């Protein structure tokens, strides 16, 4: 995704929000009598309660959608993303239909009342479609499909129960039931549907709050997530006519003819094709999705500021989730306050260990084998080594447990 797509996505989101805000405002005008006289009649009270339910639901949905779009904007080059946009617009339309249909909501309305409840189930169908499409672009953590599916089932079953029971009530009203029975039944169901939606939003927030209680992890791109050497080797062969292997790169200033590895990387970084076609290290997407579920992920890189958007585009393409990205002009990642730094460059690791109380996970590479000066940090339990990204979740869990134990000891003392 390039910067233009992000701008278009932002503008489209604003447009939809403006239109929907207009619909909400129109709804308030449309039901002025209901709002000003909610207890003047059973019908007004029922409409007022339905109105409160849909407005609370709509506003909460609106806020969540706005946050989602900041993190997961539309990528218009993909037909799946275009379909996601259509699904989200349909959700907005369904909310508008519910607001407009409250006009027909009454204690004894056989035909229009069930529609109010069934539309809620319809909204979750399109939540599910949109979420699944979002996952295809941004990875599994981009949407909580299981949670949406659970509430889709709840709303669907509840709507069917309402329809069957309410139809029976209307049929029997003149035989055995008091006239107020349908009114009470509708009140209970409106409150029940509001309760379900609030619980759904609570469960979504709980996931976010759990993540905030996790660790703040700073992770490097090149040499950790991105395999810039394998992407560089063909360029060196073509440009300099020299063949090298991955394991030959034992230092960044390694001489290659009249050039060096660091100079070749700096030159290659000027190419968007190189940056976007760079392969990721094995397990990068799966492992980062795992960590993202629980912790805050901060991408830390010393790449030029000019290619930040390319970096974001590469992360999205590789389905690597993140909460923020920080470009360190000085190269000092110790300036970024994180609990854990995951890096491959010994210089960054040295600064971080000396200048912070945080922990470091070193991803082993041919160019970081000379680490004798770090033995004390390994023994101290502040520096961990991994030879594969697949081992990161286990090590992070170990560090998290250690931090929690130390925090408990401090609170007791």
C-alpha positions in Angstrom: 0.0 0.0 0.0 1.4 3.4 -1.0 0.8 6.7 0.7 -1.8 7.7 -2.0 -3.9 4.7 -1.1 -3.8 5.6 2.6 -4.9 9.1 1.8 -7.8 7.9 -0.4 -8.8 5.5 2.3 -8.8 8.2 5.0 -10.8 10.6 2.8 -13.3 7.8 2.0 -13.7 7.0 5.7 -14.3 10.7 6.5 -16.9 10.9 3.7 -18.8 7.8 5.0 -18.6 9.2 8.6 -20.0 12.6 7.4 -22.9 10.9 5.6 -23.7 8.6 8.5 -23.5 11.5 10.9 -26.1 13.2 8.8 -28.3 10.1 9.0 -27.9 10.1 12.8 -28.8 13.8 12.9 -31.8 13.2 10.6 -32.9 10.4 12.9 -33.0 12.7 15.9 -35.2 15.1 14.0 -37.4 12.4 12.7 -38.2 11.1 16.2 -38.3 14.4 18.0 -41.8 13.7 19.4 -40.6 10.3 20.7 -37.5 11.8 22.3 -39.4 14.7 23.9 -42.3 12.6 25.1 -40.9 9.1 25.7 -43.6 8.0 28.3 -46.6 9.6 26.7 -47.7 6.1 25.4 -46.6 2.5 25.3 -45.7 2.9 21.6 -43.6 6.0 22.2 -41.8 4.4 25.1 -41.0 1.3 23.0 -39.7 3.5 20.1 -37.6 5.5 22.5 -36.0 2.4 24.0 -35.4 1.0 20.5 -33.9 4.4 19.5 -31.5 4.4 22.5 -30.5 0.9 21.7 -29.6 1.6 18.0 -27.9 4.9 18.8 -25.7 3.3 21.5 -24.9 0.4 19.1 -24.2 2.7 16.2 -21.9 5.0 18.0 -19.9 2.2 19.5 -19.6 0.6 16.1 -18.6 3.9 14.5 -15.8 4.4 17.1 -14.5 0.9 16.6 -14.6 1.2 12.8 -12.7 4.5 12.9 -9.9 2.9 15.0 -9.8 -0.2 12.7 -9.5 2.0 9.6 -6.5 3.9 11.2 -4.7 0.5 11.7 -6.1 -1.3 8.6 -6.8 1.2 5.8 -8.3 -0.1 2.5 -5.8 -1.3 -0.1 -7.6 -0.4 -3.3 -5.3 -2.4 -5.6 -7.0 -5.6 -4.3 -10.5 -6.7 -5.3 -10.9 -8.3 -1.9 -10.3 -4.9 -0.3 -12.8 -3.3 -2.7 -15.3 -6.0 -1.5 -14.4 -5.2 2.1 -15.3 -1.6 1.4 -18.6 -2.7 0.0 -19.3 -4.8 3.0 -18.6 -1.9 5.4 -20.8 0.4 3.3 -23.6 -2.2 3.5 -23.2 -2.3 7.3 -23.7 1.5 7.4 -26.8 1.2 5.2 -28.2 -1.5 7.5 -27.8 0.8 10.5 -29.5 3.6 8.6 -32.4 1.2 7.7 -32.8 0.3 11.4 -32.9 3.9 12.4 -35.6 4.7 9.8 -37.6 1.5 10.5 -38.1 2.5 14.2 -41.0 4.7 12.8 -43.0 1.4 12.4 -42.0 -0.1 15.7 -45.0 -0.7 18.0 -46.2 -3.2 20.6 -48.6 -5.0 18.2 -46.8 -4.7 14.8 -46.6 -8.2 13.4 -44.6 -7.4 10.3 -42.1 -4.6 11.0 -40.9 -5.5 14.5 -39.1 -8.8 13.6 -37.3 -6.9 10.9 -35.7 -4.7 13.5 -34.1 -7.7 15.2 -33.2 -9.6 12.1 -31.2 -6.7 10.7 -28.9 -7.0 13.7 -28.0 -10.5 12.6 -27.5 -9.2 9.1 -25.1 -6.6 10.4 -23.0 -9.3 11.9 -23.0 -11.3 8.7 -21.3 -8.3 7.0 -19.0 -7.8 10.0 -17.9 -11.4 9.4 -17.4 -10.9 5.7 -15.5 -7.6 6.2 -13.3 -9.2 9.0 -12.4 -12.2 6.9 -11.4 -10.0 4.0 -9.4 -7.8 6.3 -7.5 -10.9 7.4 -6.5 -11.8 3.9 -4.7 -8.5 3.6 -3.4 -7.9 7.2 -3.2 -11.4 8.7 -5.1 -13.3 11.3 -5.0 -10.7 14.0 -6.7 -8.1 11.8 -10.1 -9.4 12.9 -11.6 -11.6 15.6 -13.6 -13.9 13.5 -14.5 -16.4 16.2 -15.9 -13.6 18.4 -18.0 -12.2 15.5 -19.2 -15.6 14.5 -20.3 -16.3 18.1 -22.4 -13.2 18.3 -23.8 -13.8 14.8 -25.1 -17.1 16.0 -26.5 -15.5 19.2 -28.3 -12.7 17.3 -29.6 -15.2 14.6 -31.1 -17.6 17.1 -32.5 -14.8 19.3 -34.2 -13.2 16.2 -35.8 -16.5 15.3 -37.0 -17.1 18.9 -38.4 -13.5 18.9 -40.2 -14.0 15.6 -41.8 -17.4 16.5 -42.8 -16.3 20.0 -44.0 -12.8 19.0 -46.2 -14.3 16.2 -47.8 -16.6 18.8 -48.4 -13.7 21.2 -50.2 -11.6 18.5 -52.3 -14.6 17.5 -53.4 -15.3 21.1 -53.8 -11.7 22.3 -57.6 -11.8 22.0 -57.9 -15.2 23.6 -55.8 -15.5 26.7 -53.3 -12.6 26.9 -53.7 -9.1 28.2 -53.1 -6.3 25.7 -49.9 -5.3 27.5 -48.2 -8.6 27.0 -46.7 -7.9 23.5 -45.5 -4.5 24.9 -43.7 -6.1 27.8 -42.3 -8.8 25.5 -40.9 -6.2 23.1 -39.4 -4.2 25.9 -37.6 -7.2 27.2 -36.2 -8.2 23.8 -35.0 -4.7 23.0 -33.1 -4.6 26.3 -31.8 -8.1 25.7 -30.4 -7.1 22.2 -28.8 -4.0 23.7 -27.3 -6.2 26.4 -25.9 -8.5 23.8 -24.3 -5.7 21.9 -22.7 -4.2 25.0 -21.3 -7.6 25.9 -19.9 -7.9 22.4 -18.2 -4.5 22.6 -16.9 -5.3 26.1 -15.3 -8.5 24.8 -13.6 -6.6 22.0 -12.3 -4.0 24.5 -11.1 -6.7 26.9 -8.9 -8.1 24.2 -7.4 -4.7 23.6 -6.9 -4.1 27.3 -5.2 -7.4 27.7 -2.8 -6.4 25.0 -2.1 -3.1 26.8 -1.2 -5.1 29.9 1.4 -7.1 27.9 4.9 -6.0 27.1 6.1 -3.3 24.8 8.3 -5.0 22.3 10.6 -3.2 19.9 11.7 -5.2 16.9 14.1 -4.5 14.1 13.3 -5.1 10.4 16.4 -5.9 8.5 18.1 -9.0 9.7 15.3 -10.0 12.0 12.0 -9.8 10.0 13.4 -9.1 6.6 16.1 -11.1 4.9 17.9 -8.3 3.2 21.0 -10.3 2.4 19.2 -12.9 0.2 17.5 -10.0 -1.5 20.9 -8.3 -2.0 22.9 -11.3 -3.3 21.4 -11.2 -6.9 22.0 -7.4 -7.1 25.7 -7.8 -6.1 26.1 -10.6 -8.7 24.5 -8.4 -11.4 26.2 -5.1 -10.4 29.7 -6.3 -9.4 29.9 -9.7 -11.0 30.8 -11.2 -7.6 29.1 -14.3 -6.1 28.7 -14.5 -2.3 26.7 -16.6 0.0 24.6 -15.7 3.1 27.1 -17.1 5.5 29.9 -15.1 3.9 28.5 -11.9 5.4 30.3 -12.0 8.8 30.5 -8.2 9.1 28.6 -5.2 7.7 31.8 -3.5 6.3 32.8 -6.7 4.5 34.7 -5.8 1.3 33.2 -6.9 -2.0 35.5 -5.8 -4.8 35.6 -2.0 -4.7 32.5 -1.9 -2.5 31.2 -3.3 0.8 28.1 -4.9 2.1 26.9 -1.8 4.0 27.4 0.4 0.9 25.5 -2.1 -1.3 22.6 -2.2 1.2 22.5 1.6 1.3 22.4 1.8 -2.5 19.8 -1.0 -2.7 17.5 0.8 -0.2 17.0 3.5 -2.9 15.1 1.0 -4.9 11.4 0.5 -4.1 11.5 -2.8 -6.0 14.3 -4.1 -3.7 12.5 -3.0 -0.5 9.2 -4.5 -1.5 10.5 -7.7 -2.9 12.8 -8.4 0.1 12.0 -11.9 1.4 10.9 -12.3 5.1 12.7 -14.7 7.4 11.0 -18.0 8.1 8.1 -17.7 10.5 8.1 -13.9 10.6 4.4 -13.5 9.9 3.2 -16.4 12.1 5.4 -15.4 15.1 4.5 -11.7 14.9 0.8 -12.5 14.7 1.3 -14.6 17.8 3.1 -11.9 19.8 0.7 -9.2 18.5 -2.2 -10.9 20.2 -0.8 -10.2 23.6 1.8 -7.4 23.3 2.4 -4.0 21.8 4.6 -4.3 18.7 6.8 -1.3 17.8 8.8 -1.6 14.6 12.2 0.0 15.2 14.4 0.7 12.2 17.3 2.9 11.2 16.1 2.9 7.6 15.9 6.3 5.9 12.8 8.3 6.7 12.1 8.6 3.0 11.3 4.9 2.7 9.1 4.6 5.7 6.0 4.1 3.5 7.8 1.4 1.6 8.6 -0.3 4.9 4.9 -0.1 5.9 3.9 -1.5 2.6 6.3 -4.4 2.9 5.1 -5.2 6.5 1.5 -5.2 5.2 2.4 -7.4 2.2 4.2 -9.9 4.5 1.2 -9.9 6.9 3.3 -8.7 9.8 1.2 -6.7 12.3 2.4 -3.7 14.3 1.1 -1.0 16.6 3.6 1.7 15.6 6.7 2.2 13.6 9.6 4.4 14.7 12.5 5.6 12.5 15.6 6.2 14.6 17.8 8.8 12.8 20.6 8.4 15.3 20.3 4.6 15.2 19.9 4.5 19.0 17.0 2.2 19.7 17.6 2.6 23.4 15.9 6.0 23.1 12.6 4.1 22.3 11.1 3.0 25.6 10.4 -0.7 25.2 10.5 -3.6 27.6 12.2 -5.9 25.0 14.4 -5.2 22.0 14.6 -7.9 19.3 17.6 -7.1 17.1 20.5 -8.6 15.2 23.0 -5.7 15.3 25.4 -5.9 18.3 25.8 -2.1 18.3 22.1 -1.5 19.0 22.1 -4.3 21.6 25.1 -2.8 23.4 23.5 0.6 23.7 20.1 -0.8 24.8 21.7 -3.0 27.6 23.9 -0.2 28.9 21.3 2.6 28.8 18.1 0.8 29.8 16.9 -1.8 32.3 15.2 -3.7 29.5 15.7 -7.1 28.0 17.2 -8.1 24.6 16.6 -11.0 22.3 19.5 -11.4 19.8 18.5 -13.1 16.6 21.7 -15.0 15.7 23.2 -14.2 12.3 26.7 -14.7 10.7 27.5 -11.0 11.4 26.9 -11.1 15.1 29.0 -14.1 16.3 31.6 -12.0 18.1 29.7 -11.4 21.3 32.2 -12.2 24.1 31.6 -8.9 25.7 27.9 -9.8 26.2 28.5 -13.0 28.3 27.8 -11.2 31.6 24.4 -10.0 30.2 23.5 -13.6 29.2 24.4 -14.8 32.7 22.4 -12.0 34.2 19.4 -13.0 32.3 19.0 -9.8 30.3 20.2 -11.1 27.0 18.7 -14.1 25.2 19.8 -15.7 22.0 17.6 -17.4 19.4 18.6 -19.0 16.1 15.0 -19.0 14.8 12.1 -16.6 15.0 9.9 -19.6 15.9 11.5 -19.5 19.4 10.6 -15.9 20.1 7.1 -16.5 21.7 8.7 -18.9 24.3 11.5 -16.5 25.2 9.1 -13.5 25.4 6.9 -15.5 27.7 9.9 -16.3 29.9 10.9 -12.6 30.1 7.3 -11.6 30.8 7.1 -14.1 33.7 10.4 -12.7 35.0 9.2 -9.1 34.9 5.9 -10.1 36.7 7.8 -11.9 39.4 10.1 -8.9 40.0 7.1 -6.6 40.0 5.4 -8.7 42.6 8.5 -8.8 44.8 8.7 -5.0 44.7 5.0 -4.6 45.6 5.4 -6.9 48.6 8.5 -5.2 49.9 
